[in-house]
Amino acid sequence: MKLQDLEVIVTAPPAPGWGGRYWILVKLTTDTGLIGWGECYAASVGPKAMAHVIADVFGRHMQNEHPENIEKMFRRVYSSGFTQRPDLTVMGAFSGLEIACWDILGKHRNRPVWALLGGKMNDRIRAYTYLYPLPHHDPVAFWTSPEMAAESATDCVQRGYTAVKFDPAGPYTLRGGHMPAQSDITLSVAFCKAIRGAIGDQADLLFGTHGQFSTAGAIRLGQALEPYSPLWFEEPVPPDNLLEFHKIAKAVRIPVAAGERLTTKAEFATLLQTGGAEILQPALGRAGGLWETKKIAAIAEVFNAQLAPHLYAGPVEWAANIQLAVSTPNLLMAETIETPFHSALICNALCVENGYITAPETPGLGIQVDEALARAHPYHGSGLHLEMQEDPCNYQSGNAFLGGAPPARQ
């Protein structure tokens, strides 16, 4: 059996676009007719350019290879062009292709992917979700309203979730880490107070920051949140200097979580070796795929750290996350996004029930992709999957985070 054909499908989720502006799906076909699906997480280039990168990686390093030779193909890609260092775009391409290989192998052996990764460790996976506006909420005002966030958190708890994530701490600016405005600290504290007041100890609070702050600014904010005992303080500083994370971990009494913008065990190992994070959040469509992330999980075990696979993408990456989670002993929980489009794209094969995902038993990734639906929603925009603002933090008039995929700039 050999890898033979590749198709790349870029699909755009309907408004409000939870999961990003577009998802890059890959479809691999073997010379025996088996089909495998994967997903490449957000890249630094647009989807058209990324499709060419994916095709190059496949044609150069994977085509005509047996899909079970994961290690060999990874080493080819990781070493390509005399590099042997983490590369977000190239590894993003490989990650989606590698996931598709595992889908093929599971189908070939008539077993779920988790059975090929060490077997079933977890019968069900604890799920968490971002707080999103409820139907009666103002979709703009929601992101700066502690009261609306508390209502949303209550709804999540009523649906069985035991952990909810929110991110009220100000702008994502391309200028790098900044000192938070005092108003952003005050608002963040108000969110924690309102949500904790609404749900008590029924769910953990997951505080997201996504690398907005300077080291000193992150410490100021984190210490202000300590009375509400969040389960984690997510990516408090930009990921371009991983040595800074340990300063926050030492100064703030909230576990540091990080990893959605990292790739390969080389970068995650730095966080672990320096004590910079206790919770790792690899995105499987970027981190190097299932096998590389399985290695990351094993390294994390040695440091008594846990995994919480990241998801701000489509349901194919989510399916891969679940397969990894089922086989991982040091799993904490897995991110989920529940929208009708996410569900329909994988023919409702996976779902959250009372806050948990049951280990799938279907061969491969455990999903069937509705290819017609994916093709019926092409992406015509010019924005990237996610973008950061150019304007600096506003220290006079306040800041408003508008969710993960605000309208693209014209």
Helices and strands as residue ranges (DSSP letters): E 3-11, E 23-30, E 35-40, H 47-61, H 70-79, H 88-109, H 113-116, E 124-130, G 141-144, H 146-158, E 163-166, H 182-199, E 204-208, H 215-225, G 226-228, E 232-234, G 242-244, H 245-251, E 256-258, H 264-273, E 279-280, H 290-302, E 306-307, H 315-326, E 334-336, H 340-345, E 356-358, H 371-375
